[in-house]
């Protein structure tokens, strides 16, 4: 199944940014059978629900995550992924330190957003506890990055 592409989004707790990316990405690839998308966290517990604010963002954009439960990133998850998109340089550093054998799969989401505001750096900001506007900012970065991520993954194919 070399044409199958498995995109994995990674953040900290797998309740805000990475599930938002997963839901928005699922919507963007609706109807395509060549993609699998999932998410995980570098410090996630197992089975936590998506944050209420993330649910609100997804609902507003017509996206959904049915039966979602957070999960910690693992070697098995990384093994099945063809492309791994981290939300921050810190997440990327954790992945590289804990799972260096998969480093060729790692990317930063912000690299694909086309947003080059130097004040914001290259991290997708952590919205937890910051209110609805912070979640909208995350969604804005993801909305900008997802088409470019899809185009990139399409251009290089599955592993």
C-alpha positions as CSV (number, residue, x, y, z in Angstrom):
1,X,0.0,0.0,0.0
2,X,2.7,2.4,-0.9
3,X,0.2,5.0,-2.0
4,X,-1.4,5.3,1.4
5,X,-0.4,8.4,3.2
6,X,-0.7,8.6,7.0
7,X,-0.4,12.1,8.4
8,X,0.1,12.5,12.1
9,X,-0.2,15.8,14.0
10,X,1.7,16.1,17.3
11,X,1.3,18.6,20.2
12,X,1.6,18.4,23.9
13,X,-1.5,16.9,25.5
14,X,-3.4,16.0,22.3
15,X,-6.6,17.8,23.4
16,X,-6.2,21.2,21.6
17,X,-3.9,21.8,18.7
18,X,-3.2,18.4,17.2
19,X,-6.9,17.2,17.3
20,X,-7.9,20.6,15.8
21,X,-5.4,19.9,13.0
22,X,-6.7,16.3,12.7
23,X,-10.3,17.5,12.4
24,X,-9.6,20.3,9.9
25,X,-7.4,18.0,7.8
26,X,-10.1,15.3,7.8
27,X,-12.5,17.8,6.4
28,X,-10.0,19.0,3.8
29,X,-9.4,15.4,2.5
30,X,-13.0,14.2,2.7
31,X,-13.7,11.7,0.0
32,X,-10.1,10.8,-0.6
33,X,-9.2,7.2,0.2
34,X,-5.4,7.7,0.0
35,X,-5.1,9.5,3.3
36,X,-5.2,8.5,6.9
37,X,-4.9,11.3,9.5
38,X,-4.5,11.0,13.3
39,X,-2.9,12.9,16.2
40,X,-1.0,12.3,19.4
41,X,0.8,14.2,22.1
42,X,4.3,14.1,23.5
43,X,2.9,14.4,27.1
44,X,-0.7,13.1,26.5
45,X,-2.7,10.9,28.8
46,X,-4.8,8.3,27.2
47,X,-8.5,8.9,26.4
48,X,-9.0,12.6,27.3
49,X,-11.6,14.4,25.3
50,X,-10.9,17.2,22.9
51,X,-11.1,20.6,24.6
52,X,-14.4,22.5,24.4
53,X,-12.8,25.4,22.5
54,X,-11.4,23.0,19.9
55,X,-14.8,21.4,19.5
56,X,-16.3,24.8,19.0
57,X,-13.7,25.7,16.3
58,X,-14.3,22.4,14.5
59,X,-18.1,22.8,14.7
60,X,-17.9,26.3,13.3
61,X,-15.8,25.0,10.3
62,X,-18.0,22.0,9.7
63,X,-15.4,19.5,10.9
64,X,-15.8,16.9,13.5
65,X,-13.9,14.3,15.5
66,X,-16.2,11.4,16.4
67,X,-15.1,9.2,19.4
68,X,-11.9,11.1,19.9
69,X,-9.6,10.2,22.8
70,X,-6.2,11.6,23.4
71,X,-3.1,9.4,23.1
72,X,0.6,9.6,23.8
73,X,2.9,9.4,20.9
74,X,4.6,6.1,20.6
75,X,7.0,4.2,18.3
76,X,4.1,2.2,16.9
77,X,2.2,5.3,16.0
78,X,5.3,6.9,14.4
79,X,6.1,3.7,12.6
80,X,2.7,3.7,10.8
81,X,2.9,7.5,10.0
82,X,4.4,8.6,6.7
83,X,4.5,12.3,7.7
84,X,4.6,13.8,11.2
85,X,3.8,17.4,11.7
86,X,4.7,18.9,15.1
87,X,3.1,22.1,16.4
88,X,6.3,23.5,18.0
89,X,10.1,23.3,17.9
90,X,9.8,21.8,21.4
91,X,7.6,19.0,20.2
92,X,10.0,18.4,17.3
93,X,12.9,18.2,19.8
94,X,11.1,15.7,22.0
95,X,10.3,13.6,18.9
96,X,13.9,13.7,17.7
97,X,15.3,12.9,21.2
98,X,12.8,10.0,22.0
99,X,12.3,8.6,18.5
100,X,15.4,9.6,16.4
101,X,14.8,6.6,14.0
102,X,11.8,8.4,12.5
103,X,13.4,11.9,12.2
104,X,13.1,11.8,8.4
105,X,9.3,12.0,8.8
106,X,9.3,15.1,11.0
107,X,8.2,18.6,10.0
108,X,6.9,21.7,11.7
109,X,3.3,22.8,10.8
110,X,4.2,26.5,10.7
111,X,6.7,25.8,7.9
112,X,3.7,25.1,5.6
113,X,1.5,28.0,6.7
114,X,3.1,30.8,4.7
115,X,2.7,33.0,7.7
116,X,6.0,34.7,8.4
117,X,5.3,37.0,11.3
118,X,8.6,36.9,13.1
119,X,7.0,38.0,16.3
120,X,5.2,34.7,16.4
121,X,8.1,32.5,15.5
122,X,7.6,29.2,13.9
123,X,5.5,27.6,16.6
124,X,1.8,27.1,16.5
125,X,0.8,28.9,19.7
126,X,-0.6,27.0,22.6
127,X,-4.1,28.2,23.2
128,X,-4.9,26.4,26.4
129,X,-6.4,28.7,29.0
130,X,-6.2,31.7,26.6
131,X,-9.8,32.0,25.5
132,X,-11.5,31.7,22.1
133,X,-9.3,34.2,20.3
134,X,-6.3,32.0,20.9
135,X,-8.0,29.0,19.5
136,X,-9.1,31.1,16.4
137,X,-5.4,32.0,16.0
138,X,-4.4,28.3,16.0
139,X,-7.2,27.6,13.5
140,X,-6.0,30.4,11.3
141,X,-2.5,28.9,11.1
142,X,-3.9,25.5,10.4
143,X,-6.2,26.8,7.8
144,X,-3.2,28.3,6.0
145,X,-1.0,25.3,6.5
146,X,-3.3,22.4,5.6
147,X,-3.6,23.0,1.8
148,X,0.2,23.2,1.6
149,X,0.7,20.1,3.7
150,X,-1.7,18.2,1.5
151,X,0.1,19.4,-1.6
152,X,3.5,18.5,-0.1
153,X,2.4,15.0,0.9
154,X,0.7,14.4,-2.5
155,X,4.0,15.4,-4.2
156,X,6.2,13.0,-2.2
157,X,3.6,10.2,-1.7
158,X,3.5,7.6,1.0
159,X,6.5,5.9,2.3
